[in-house]
Amino acid sequence: MKARGWFGGLPVGRRVSVILMAAAMAGCATVEHDRVRDYRADAAQLISRNDYKGALETYEAAARLSPRDPELYYQIGRCQEKLGNHPRAEAAYKATLEIDAGHIPARHALVGLLVADQRPAEAHQTVSAWLASHPKSAEAIAEDGYLALVDGDLPKAQARFQEALAQDPREVLALASLGQVYERLSRPDRALALYERALAARPDQPAVRASVERLKAQGVSQPRPD
């Protein structure tokens, strides 16, 4: 005779209790998921109205319900940075990366924050460590190009962005930043083409969209094929 599993060995009344408890737990999980989703939507609306304090409080409430969600901590970091709370923003970005080391927006946000806080050595160390562990990563190569652009080294920045795009033609940071390089090289037509490619890869980039609108208002059009 086959041995019965632990569940089959329980009295009928106990089995019913286990089933009801499991159903209740599943129901709670669904309710929490729905609440987190609603919090995200509310926070996005608050950000659209530049209410970063309200958005921060909303994302923090969501994070209490879903403490292992890296995107929530990233958004908390963005709100803290917008509110000028750089130490808290840095902590939030690092918390994001502790949960998900592959969260690219958080990596770039952290590097950008270090640059803004005039901590270039730490920014370079952060990117160098990333490159050492992922030397062929298009995102890491693009981040290295970003630091070269910040340093004013246009030839290195251009080369690194092109190298990143050879790895991944849709690498957003490389596309948008190479556009900035071409603007500085007085090639607004190429810049416009790159900005539009960046938006096609990721539409939610207000600064890039503003650059496209600015160049088009100046009468710039994309370069014609040779």
Phi, psi and omega in degrees: 000136181289142177289139179279145176292172183300323183291317181294338180277353180281151171299155184304316181298322180290324178296319178299319180297318180297315180299315180295321179295317179298318179296320180295319180295319178296321178296320179297318180298320179295318179297317180296319178299316180296321180293319178297317178300317179294321177299317179301313181297318179296317181296320179298321177295319179295320178296321179299338177258013180061026176266078185286332178293314177296320179295320178301312180299324181289316178295324178295322176296320178295320181294331177292331177276330183227074189287355178249021180265106184296327183297326179295319179291325176298315180294324174300316178299318179299316180295316179299320180295318178297328180274001178084010180267074188295318178301320179289325177296316179300317179298321180292319178296319179293324176296321177302313184287335175293325179280319183220096182295343180266015180281095188295316179302323179292322177299313181293321179297320179295315179297316179298323179294319178297321177295314181298328180273012178057049176236059186298326180298317178293323178297314180295320178298319180298314181289322179299320179295320178297315180295323180297323181273337181221069186296338181258008181288123178299322181294318180293319179296318178297322179296323176296321176296322178300317179293324176296321178296317177299322180284352180085012180268082185296318180300315179294318180301312181300315181297319182290321178294320179294324176296318178297318181290334174293328177282319183212102183299347181251018180291113193294314181298318180296317180298309183293320183286325175295328173300319177297321178300313182293329174297317179292335178270013178061040174236068183297334179295316177292323178300314181300316180299319181289319178300318182290326174294321179297320179290326177295326179284323178210101186296331185279071178221082185303321182294319179292318178299321178296323178294320177298313181296321179297314182293320179294325177295334177274001179086013180283139174231165181294151180295145178278149177300146179291000000 
